[in-house]
């Protein structure tokens, strides 16, 4: 069974996908000069963005990934050239 946080994170991921898809449709509508359709899509986008913002406020912050340790670099010793 999923916890409440997992359900909210799943909903947030769904909202992100929907916003991406609606943004693409909005761009296509604008490039095809379908301004009425683009306006309707923009209203849907605004509604979903508000829902996403409210949902993001209720979720705890995700811990940043650990920083990678620096990788040692092999340095070649300088040798004088043979003639």
N, C-alpha and C positions, 0 to 999 in steps of 0.2 A: 504494500500500500504506500502511496506517495504521501509525503508530508506536505504541509501547507506551503512551505517555502519552495519545494520542488514543483508544486502545481503553479505557483506564481512565476517561477523561472520558466516553466514550459509555456505559460501564457505570454510572457515577455518575448520569448523566442518566436512564438507565433505572430505576435504583433510586429516584430522586426521584419519577418518575411513578408507579411501583408503590406507593410509600409514600403518595402523595396519594390514589390510588384506594382503597387499603386503609383509609386514615383515613376516607374518605367512607363506605365500607361499614360500618366500625365504628360511626360515628355513627348511621347508619340502623338498624343492629341494636340499638344501645342505645335509640334512641327507640321501637323496636317491641317493647321488652322481651324481646329474644332474647339473653339473657345468655350462653348457651353458645356461640352463634355469635360474639358479641362477644369472648368470652375467647379463642377460637381465632384470631380476627383479630388480637387484641392480641399473641398469641404470634408470629404471622407478622411483625407490625410490628416487634416487638423484635428478631427475627432479622435483618430487613433493615436496621434502624438500626445494629446492630452491624457488619454488612458494610459499610454506608456509611461508618461512622466509621473502620474499618480502611483502606478504600480512600482516604478523604480524607487520611489520614496519609501515604500513600505518594506522593500527588501534590504537585507544587510549588504554592505559593500563586499565585493569579491576581493579576496586577498590577491595582491599582485604576484606574478610568478617570481620565483627566486632568481636572483641575478646569477649569471654564469660566472664562474671563476675565470680569471685571465688564463689564457693558454700560454705555457712557456714556449719561447721561440728559440730554436737552435741557432747559435751564432757561429759562423765559420771563423776559425782563427785565420788571421792574416799571415800569409807566408810570402816571403820574397820570391819573385819569379826567377826561375833558372834561365840562364842565357845560353 
